[in-house]
Amino acid sequence: MSVEFNGSSQYASASSTLLGNEPIDMIVYGNSDSAAATQVPLALGNGGGANGHFAMMFEGAVGGDPIKAQKGNDGGTFDDADTSTGYSTATWTVASGSFVSDTERHAYINGGSEGTDTGSETDPTPDYVSVGARRNSALSQYFDGKIAQAYILDINMDDNQHAAAGVGASPFWLVSGVKVRAWYPLNLHYANRVANGYPDLTATGSPTLSLDNPARVFFPRLGGVMTF
């Protein structure tokens, strides 16, 4: 299952200041209906100002339609890593990124086509986590399509780990579980399925449940029972 967003008014978010600086990794499954808009499936944003965020983006507004991992400071400047290949519409895509430091970030599409950026950006002051849009003092860059399996990690995975995530491996296979600070499966509800992490999300604008789901997602099992 997944949640479908309309690209104009629907999103889900929660107030939190849990992570405000690197290391931060994000992984999110998106199935976009648009190759013409800048869309944010997962972000941490500063709700007290117009700018300031860590965000994954489906960048349909530029040539090649790359996946971006973008860091923006509260003053309104930003730097981003762009994947070397782009996404296709109506196709499930794993967008992942590593925010390593003020001068390093990486973006991946389905675990490959890595893009790296070394521009210098000071840390923002994010106090919202959002799915389906970027939430600052105003909402922007709404996602048009379906989103499932959104994760935020308090660690940077290496290239091999991003490659594994890109073919469907849950990060619970790849890093210590205590480093996974958000896991939003987005199936029937908006709860974070890990303790001591980000809050449950609240939906705005009545996004709809979809039976469409990424084809390959592999979760750890204990005693033959999926830890879901």
C-alpha positions as CSV (number, residue, x, y, z in Angstrom):
1,M,0.0,0.0,0.0
2,S,1.0,3.7,-0.3
3,V,-0.5,7.1,0.0
4,E,-1.4,9.2,-3.1
5,F,-0.9,13.0,-3.0
6,N,-2.4,15.4,-5.5
7,G,0.6,17.7,-6.0
8,S,-1.2,20.9,-4.9
9,S,-2.7,20.7,-1.4
10,Q,-2.1,17.3,0.3
11,Y,0.7,16.4,2.6
12,A,1.5,14.9,6.1
13,S,3.7,16.4,8.8
14,A,4.6,16.6,12.4
15,S,6.4,19.1,14.6
16,S,9.8,18.0,15.8
17,T,13.4,19.3,16.3
18,L,14.9,15.8,16.6
19,L,17.7,16.2,13.9
20,G,19.1,19.6,13.0
21,N,22.5,18.7,11.6
22,E,24.4,16.0,9.9
23,P,24.7,13.0,9.7
24,I,21.3,12.6,8.2
25,D,20.2,10.0,5.6
26,M,16.8,9.9,3.9
27,I,15.2,7.0,1.9
28,V,11.8,7.2,0.3
29,Y,9.9,5.3,-2.4
30,G,8.1,7.6,-4.8
31,N,5.9,7.1,-7.9
32,S,5.5,10.5,-9.5
33,D,2.9,11.5,-12.0
34,S,4.9,14.6,-13.0
35,A,8.1,15.2,-15.0
36,A,7.6,19.0,-15.0
37,A,7.5,20.0,-11.3
38,T,9.9,20.1,-8.4
39,Q,8.5,17.7,-5.9
40,V,9.4,16.8,-2.3
41,P,8.5,13.4,-1.0
42,L,10.4,13.8,2.3
43,A,11.9,16.7,4.2
44,L,12.9,18.4,7.4
45,G,11.9,22.0,7.3
46,N,12.1,25.2,9.4
47,G,8.4,26.2,10.1
48,G,9.5,29.5,11.5
49,G,10.8,30.9,8.3
50,A,10.5,30.8,4.5
51,N,13.7,28.8,4.2
52,G,15.8,26.1,5.9
53,H,15.6,22.4,5.1
54,F,17.0,19.0,4.4
55,A,15.0,17.5,1.5
56,M,14.8,14.7,-1.1
57,M,13.4,16.0,-4.4
58,F,12.1,14.6,-7.6
59,E,13.4,17.4,-9.8
60,G,11.1,17.3,-12.8
61,A,11.5,21.0,-13.4
62,V,15.0,20.6,-14.8
63,G,16.4,18.6,-17.7
64,G,17.1,15.0,-17.1
65,D,14.6,14.8,-14.1
66,P,17.2,13.9,-11.5
67,I,16.7,13.0,-7.8
68,K,18.2,15.7,-5.5
69,A,19.4,15.7,-2.0
70,Q,19.2,19.4,-1.1
71,K,20.3,21.3,2.0
72,G,19.1,24.9,2.4
73,N,20.0,27.3,5.2
74,D,17.6,29.6,7.0
75,G,18.9,32.6,5.0
76,G,17.7,31.2,1.6
77,T,20.8,29.7,0.0
78,F,21.0,26.0,-0.8
79,D,23.2,23.4,-2.4
80,D,22.2,20.0,-3.8
81,A,23.5,16.8,-5.1
82,D,21.9,15.6,-8.4
83,T,21.8,12.0,-9.6
84,S,23.4,11.4,-13.0
85,T,20.2,9.8,-14.3
86,G,16.6,10.7,-13.8
87,Y,13.3,9.2,-12.8
88,S,10.4,8.1,-15.0
89,T,6.8,8.9,-14.3
90,A,4.3,6.2,-13.2
91,T,7.3,4.2,-12.0
92,W,8.3,3.3,-8.4
93,T,11.7,5.0,-7.6
94,V,13.9,4.7,-4.6
95,A,15.3,8.2,-3.8
96,S,18.0,8.3,-1.2
97,G,20.5,10.8,0.1
98,S,23.3,11.3,2.6
99,F,23.8,14.7,4.2
100,V,27.3,14.3,5.5
101,S,28.5,17.7,6.6
102,D,28.2,21.4,5.7
103,T,30.3,20.7,2.6
104,E,29.2,17.2,1.5
105,R,26.0,15.6,0.4
106,H,25.1,12.7,-2.0
107,A,22.0,11.6,-3.9
108,Y,21.1,8.2,-5.3
109,I,18.3,6.9,-7.6
110,N,17.5,3.2,-7.1
111,G,20.9,2.9,-5.3
112,G,23.0,4.2,-8.1
113,S,23.8,7.1,-10.4
114,E,25.4,8.9,-7.4
115,G,25.6,12.6,-7.4
116,T,27.9,14.5,-5.0
117,D,27.9,18.1,-4.0
118,T,30.5,20.0,-1.9
119,G,29.0,23.4,-1.7
120,S,29.2,25.0,1.7
121,E,25.9,25.4,3.6
122,T,25.4,26.2,7.3
123,D,22.8,24.2,9.2
124,P,19.1,25.1,9.1
125,T,16.9,24.9,12.2
126,P,14.3,22.4,11.1
127,D,11.3,21.9,13.4
128,Y,9.0,19.9,11.1
129,V,9.1,16.6,9.3
130,S,7.0,16.3,6.3
131,V,5.9,13.8,3.6
132,G,4.4,15.0,0.3
133,A,5.6,18.6,0.5
134,R,8.3,20.8,2.0
135,R,7.0,22.6,5.1
136,N,8.5,25.9,6.1
137,S,6.4,28.9,7.1
138,A,4.5,28.1,3.9
139,L,4.0,24.8,2.0
140,S,5.8,24.3,-1.3
141,Q,7.0,21.7,-3.8
142,Y,4.1,19.3,-3.3
143,F,4.5,15.8,-4.5
144,D,2.2,14.6,-7.3
145,G,1.9,10.8,-7.0
146,K,2.3,8.0,-4.6
147,I,4.7,7.7,-1.6
148,A,5.6,4.7,0.5
149,Q,8.3,3.6,2.9
150,A,9.9,6.9,4.1
151,Y,12.9,6.6,6.4
152,I,15.1,9.2,8.2
153,L,18.4,7.9,9.6
154,D,20.8,9.4,12.2
155,I,23.8,8.0,10.3
156,N,25.3,8.1,6.8
157,M,25.2,4.8,4.9
158,D,28.0,4.1,2.4
159,D,27.6,3.5,-1.3
160,N,27.0,-0.2,-0.9
161,Q,24.3,0.3,1.6
162,H,22.5,2.8,-0.6
163,A,22.8,0.3,-3.4
164,A,21.1,-2.3,-1.2
165,A,18.4,0.1,-0.2
166,G,17.9,1.0,-3.8
167,V,16.9,-2.6,-4.7
168,G,14.5,-2.9,-1.8
169,A,16.4,-3.7,1.4
170,S,15.0,-2.0,4.4
171,P,17.6,0.0,6.3
172,F,17.0,-2.2,9.3
173,W,19.1,-4.7,7.4
174,L,21.8,-2.2,6.9
175,V,22.4,-0.1,10.0
176,S,21.7,-0.4,13.7
177,G,18.0,0.0,14.4
178,V,18.6,2.8,16.9
179,K,19.9,4.9,14.1
180,V,16.6,4.7,12.3
181,R,14.7,7.7,13.6
182,A,11.7,7.5,11.3
183,W,10.0,4.7,9.5
184,Y,6.7,5.7,7.9
185,P,5.3,2.7,5.9
186,L,2.3,4.9,4.8
187,N,0.0,1.9,4.8
188,L,-3.4,2.6,6.4
189,H,-2.0,5.2,8.8
190,Y,0.8,7.8,9.3
191,A,2.5,6.3,12.3
192,N,6.2,6.2,12.9
193,R,6.9,2.5,13.5
194,V,10.1,3.1,15.5
195,A,10.4,4.3,19.1
196,N,12.4,7.3,20.3
197,G,12.2,8.9,16.9
198,Y,10.0,11.4,15.0
199,P,6.3,11.8,15.9
200,D,3.4,10.2,14.0
201,L,2.4,12.4,11.1
202,T,-0.9,14.2,10.7
203,A,-2.4,14.3,7.2
204,T,-3.7,17.5,5.6
205,G,-6.0,17.8,2.6
206,S,-7.2,14.2,2.7
207,P,-4.6,12.3,0.7
208,T,-5.9,8.9,-0.4
209,L,-4.8,5.4,0.3
210,S,-3.6,3.5,-2.8
211,L,-3.3,-0.3,-3.2
212,D,-0.3,0.3,-5.4
213,N,3.0,-0.7,-3.7
214,P,6.7,-0.9,-4.5
215,A,7.3,-4.4,-5.9
216,R,10.3,-5.3,-3.9
217,V,10.7,-4.3,-0.3
218,F,12.6,-6.7,2.0
219,F,12.1,-6.4,5.8
220,P,14.0,-8.3,8.5
221,R,12.1,-11.3,10.0
222,L,12.4,-12.8,13.5
223,G,11.4,-16.4,13.8
224,G,9.7,-16.2,10.4
225,V,7.6,-13.2,11.4
226,M,8.1,-10.0,9.5
227,T,9.1,-7.2,11.9
228,F,6.8,-4.7,10.3
